[in-house]
């Protein structure tokens, strides 16, 4: 079982600034490597909490990508997200310093290795990050789990296939900060929020208690997938009634 590849400074920044923070909602994620793609997966096997899938074609993330295993060249293992983030984050600064010094070898090598830790009698697997400069080299070893067996990889692949079975209708929220601020404020009102997504491009959020009902509506959002035209007779109705009518017609779905 072998894996070795290189990341450029831009690719390291892509991981560190955009994708690894999305996984930082738990302690462990799975790194799933195939001949063509690399996946960062969170919470796919437990079925509890927020699931997250980050998928990359190998050319997007790696240079000189080499992988081999007896499991159809597939390798998967669990890794501590915080340790992975620390290694990538420090590699960003190291790569930047090397690049500023004018070195042509401004690349980060990542590979699977087995090493004998101090006070241990058995070698353990690590994901090693190695940055080489003109006169220096920095090596960081991130401990990982024992690579998953063939049966475990198949289970992970099945969970991945199910996670990517997207709903027929998606809406694109243009201002995530506005949505996040509203949801953060709603947390002080109650524990459950009703979310409905409509084929017309409407997103409704509502929270109700014995004392108060609070809601927000985002209208005419970009619809990806199945879409429909809102009936003209619904135009002057309240957001709650429009949402209820759309659900009854099968033009919207709702979840708490």
C-alpha positions in Angstrom: 0.0 0.0 0.0 1.6 3.2 -1.2 0.6 6.8 -1.6 2.8 9.8 -2.5 2.0 13.2 -4.1 3.0 16.8 -4.1 1.0 19.9 -3.3 1.9 23.4 -4.6 1.5 26.4 -2.4 -1.8 27.3 -4.1 -3.2 23.8 -3.5 -2.1 23.9 0.2 -3.9 27.3 0.5 -7.0 25.8 -1.1 -7.2 23.2 1.6 -6.2 25.3 4.5 -8.5 28.3 3.8 -11.6 26.8 2.1 -12.1 23.1 2.7 -10.6 21.9 6.0 -12.5 24.6 8.0 -15.8 23.0 6.7 -14.8 19.7 8.3 -13.9 21.3 11.6 -17.2 20.3 13.3 -15.9 17.1 14.9 -12.8 15.3 15.8 -12.2 12.8 13.0 -12.6 12.7 9.3 -11.8 10.1 6.7 -9.4 10.6 3.8 -10.4 8.4 0.9 -7.9 8.2 -2.0 -8.6 6.5 -5.3 -6.9 6.5 -8.7 -8.7 9.5 -9.9 -10.1 11.4 -6.9 -9.4 12.3 -3.3 -12.2 12.7 -0.7 -12.3 14.3 2.7 -15.3 12.8 4.5 -16.8 13.7 7.8 -19.4 11.7 9.7 -20.5 9.5 6.8 -20.4 6.2 8.7 -21.9 7.3 12.1 -25.0 8.8 10.6 -25.3 11.4 13.4 -24.6 15.1 13.1 -23.6 17.1 10.0 -22.2 15.1 7.1 -19.6 16.8 4.9 -18.0 15.6 1.6 -15.2 17.5 -0.1 -14.3 15.9 -3.4 -11.3 16.7 -5.6 -10.0 15.3 -8.9 -6.4 14.4 -8.4 -5.2 17.1 -10.8 -7.0 19.8 -8.8 -5.2 19.0 -5.6 -2.0 17.1 -6.4 1.0 16.9 -8.7 2.9 13.6 -9.4 0.1 11.6 -7.8 1.1 8.0 -7.1 -1.2 5.4 -5.4 -1.2 1.6 -5.2 -3.0 -0.9 -3.1 -4.4 -4.4 -3.3 -7.8 -2.9 -2.9 -8.1 -1.7 -6.5 -5.7 1.2 -5.7 -8.1 2.6 -3.1 -6.8 3.7 0.4 -8.9 5.1 3.2 -8.0 6.0 6.8 -9.2 8.2 9.6 -7.3 11.2 10.8 -7.7 13.8 13.5 -9.0 17.0 11.8 -7.3 19.4 14.2 -3.9 17.7 13.7 -4.4 17.7 9.9 -5.3 21.4 10.0 -2.2 22.2 12.1 0.1 20.4 9.6 -1.5 22.0 6.6 -1.6 25.5 8.2 2.1 25.4 9.2 3.0 24.1 5.7 1.4 27.2 4.3 3.8 29.4 6.1 6.7 27.2 5.4 5.9 27.1 1.6 5.5 30.9 1.6 8.9 31.4 3.3 10.6 29.1 0.9 8.9 30.7 -2.1 10.0 34.2 -0.8 13.5 32.9 -0.6 13.4 32.1 -4.3 13.6 28.3 -4.1 12.3 26.4 -7.1 11.3 23.5 -4.9 8.3 25.3 -3.5 6.2 22.2 -3.1 4.9 20.1 -0.3 5.3 16.3 -0.4 2.6 14.2 1.2 2.9 10.5 1.7 1.9 7.5 3.7 4.7 6.0 5.9 5.1 3.5 8.7 7.3 4.6 11.6 8.3 3.3 15.0 7.2 5.9 17.6 9.3 6.4 20.8 8.7 3.8 23.5 6.8 1.6 21.0 7.6 -1.9 19.7 5.3 -1.8 16.6 5.4 0.6 13.7 2.4 2.8 13.2 1.0 4.6 10.1 1.5 8.3 9.6 0.6 10.9 6.9 3.8 12.7 6.5 4.2 16.3 5.2 7.7 17.1 4.0 8.7 20.6 2.8 12.2 21.0 1.4 14.1 24.2 0.9 17.5 25.0 -0.4 19.2 24.3 2.9 16.5 23.0 5.1 13.7 20.4 5.3 10.6 20.3 7.6 8.9 17.0 8.3 5.6 16.7 10.1 4.1 13.3 10.9 0.3 13.2 11.5 -0.8 9.9 13.1 -3.6 8.1 11.3 -5.7 5.0 11.9 -4.9 1.7 10.4 -5.9 1.8 6.7 -9.5 0.5 6.3 -10.0 -3.1 5.2 -11.6 -4.0 1.8 -15.0 -4.4 3.6 -14.7 -1.1 5.4 -13.7 0.7 2.2 -16.8 -0.7 0.5 -19.0 0.5 3.4 -17.4 4.0 3.1 -18.0 4.0 -0.7 -21.6 3.0 -0.2 -22.1 5.8 2.4 -20.4 8.2 0.0 -22.7 7.2 -2.9 -25.8 7.8 -0.7 -24.5 11.2 0.5 -24.1 12.4 -3.0 -27.6 11.4 -4.0 -28.8 15.0 -4.0 -32.4 16.2 -3.7 -34.1 17.0 -7.0 -34.3 20.7 -6.1 -31.6 22.9 -4.6 -31.6 26.6 -4.0 -28.5 28.8 -3.8 -28.4 31.3 -1.0 -26.6 34.5 -2.1 -25.7 35.8 1.3 -24.6 33.1 3.7 -23.6 35.6 6.4 -27.1 37.0 6.5 -28.5 33.5 6.8 -26.0 32.5 9.4 -26.7 35.6 11.5 -30.4 34.9 11.4 -30.0 31.3 12.4 -27.7 32.3 15.2 -30.3 34.7 16.5 -33.0 32.1 16.2 -31.1 29.8 18.6 -32.1 32.1 21.5 -35.8 31.5 20.7 -36.0 27.7 20.5 -34.3 24.5 19.7 -36.1 23.4 16.4 -36.5 25.4 13.2 -38.7 24.4 10.3 -36.9 24.7 7.0 -38.8 24.4 3.6 -37.3 24.7 0.1 -39.6 25.4 -2.8 -39.2 24.7 -6.5 -40.1 28.4 -7.0 -36.8 29.4 -5.5 -38.1 30.2 -2.0 -36.4 29.3 1.2 -38.5 29.6 4.4 -37.3 29.3 8.0 -39.7 29.4 10.9 -39.4 28.8 14.6 -42.3 28.6 17.0 -42.8 28.5 20.7 -45.9 28.9 22.9 -45.1 32.6 23.1 -43.7 33.6 19.7 -43.5 32.6 16.1 -40.6 33.9 14.1 -39.7 33.4 10.5 -37.7 34.5 7.5 -38.2 34.1 3.8 -35.6 34.3 1.0 -37.4 34.6 -2.4 -36.5 34.1 -6.0 -33.2 32.3 -5.3 -31.3 30.5 -8.0 -32.9 27.0 -8.4 -30.6 24.1 -9.3 -32.5 21.0 -10.5 -36.3 20.7 -10.7 -38.1 24.1 -10.7 -41.6 25.4 -11.1 -43.5 28.6 -11.6 -45.3 30.0 -8.6 -49.1 30.3 -9.1 -50.3 33.8 -9.5 -53.0 33.4 -6.9 -50.3 32.9 -4.2 -48.7 36.2 -4.9 -50.4 38.3 -2.2 -50.5 35.5 0.5 -48.3 35.5 3.6 -45.0 33.6 3.5 -46.3 30.9 5.8 -49.4 30.2 3.8 -47.5 30.2 0.5 -45.1 27.7 2.0 -47.9 25.4 3.3 -49.7 25.5 -0.1 -46.5 24.7 -2.0 -45.9 21.7 0.3 -49.4 20.5 -0.2 -49.0 20.8 -4.0 -45.7 18.8 -3.9 -43.7 21.9 -5.0 -41.8 22.1 -1.7 -40.3 20.0 1.0 -40.0 20.7 4.6 -37.9 19.4 7.5 -37.4 20.2 11.2 
